[in-house]
Amino acid sequence: MKTTITIVDNLSTNKSSYTQAVDLLIKGEVVAFPTETVYGLGAIATSEEAVAKIFEAKGRPQDNPLIVHIGSKEEISAFTHDIPKLAEVCMDMFWPGPLTLILPLKPDTLAKNVTAGLQTVGVRMPEHSVALELLRQLKQPVAAPSANKSGKPSPTKAEHVFHDLAGKIPLILDGGTTGIGLESTVIDFVSDTPTILRPGGVTKEMLEKVIGQVSVAKSTDHEDAPRAPGMKYAHYAPDSPVYLIENSITKVQQAVKKIHSEQKKVAIIASDLFSQIKGDYFFSLGKENQLGDAGHLLYQALRNCDETDVDIILVPVLSKEGVGMAIMNRLEKAANGKWFHI
């Protein structure tokens, strides 16, 4: 299969720019497209055969549910029911935007492989002109995980999608670099207390200002099926092993010395404060304590490591305040819980 990249300007409303993508989706194919978080790989959510092509292209585990993307709130009534009032408040406040709501699923409405057999569905309305125009022209719900090889860092550029999925999908809509750079926050409204299953750009603090108490779930145990994407398995990982390390210049210098003594090469992914440490490679997450910049740059930095001959990747931990919770969630997954000890 040949993979075509079509450039679609982020501000464009030229409907003809989307015709090929809409036609492919209607025919049961998959299409990659930009959102404000990362690039997604979409298929019409009511077609089990089309959705199966997402899992095939990504090599994604079948028990990992997909998020359904919509272009208007009116679409949600076709496949959900008994929407809690607090969920409606969040729709009004945060949609379009990087917030996925877990809601009760109306039986026999979506393809079964979208929800991995669960009686709930994750739904969001993306805040990106390309994604919204595509969805509004299509007028159907689209299931779309991140458009990358399963387990690898999510794509924030069309070239990342092409690197991972060339020859496996027919079309990539290139809308430039994504803004936030981290996947959406996922919040469960089926629980007694609204519960964040995956942190993202809409933070716990932002949610609590609007709906009151919000809890945060732990990652799913290996024996259990995940309730939302990103809760299970090692995720977001480059080819070389990632190790978390204390946020200390001295500790990182000692670690680099130890790694070099073993004749190995090391990359450091960190704020510019660490740029003078003499590792073999350095990839910046921006200025110290600028967590929004760090989130935007994280996946690019992880992918950059795959272009090197590095043996070990060190990442000093960041604050878990605000969007830092989402960044550390991704880093803990990328490292699969590994810490570098001197």
ABEGO torsion letter per residue (X at the ends): XBBBBBBBBAABABAAAAAAAAAAAAAGBBBBBBBAABBBBBBBAABAAAAAAAAAAAGBBAABBBBBBBABAAAAAAABBGBBAAAAAAAAAAOBEBBBBBBBBBBGABBAAAAGGBABBBBBBBBBAAAAAAAAAAGBBBBBBBBBBBGBBBBABAAAAAAAABGABABBBBAEBBAAGBBBBBBBAABABBBBABBBABBAAAAAAAAEBBBBBBBBBAABBBABBGABEBBGBBABBBBBBBBBAAAAAAAAAAAAAAGBBBBBBBBAAAAABBBABBBBAEBBGBAAAAAAAAAAAAAAAAABABABBBBBBBBABEAAAAAAAAAAAAAGGBBBBX
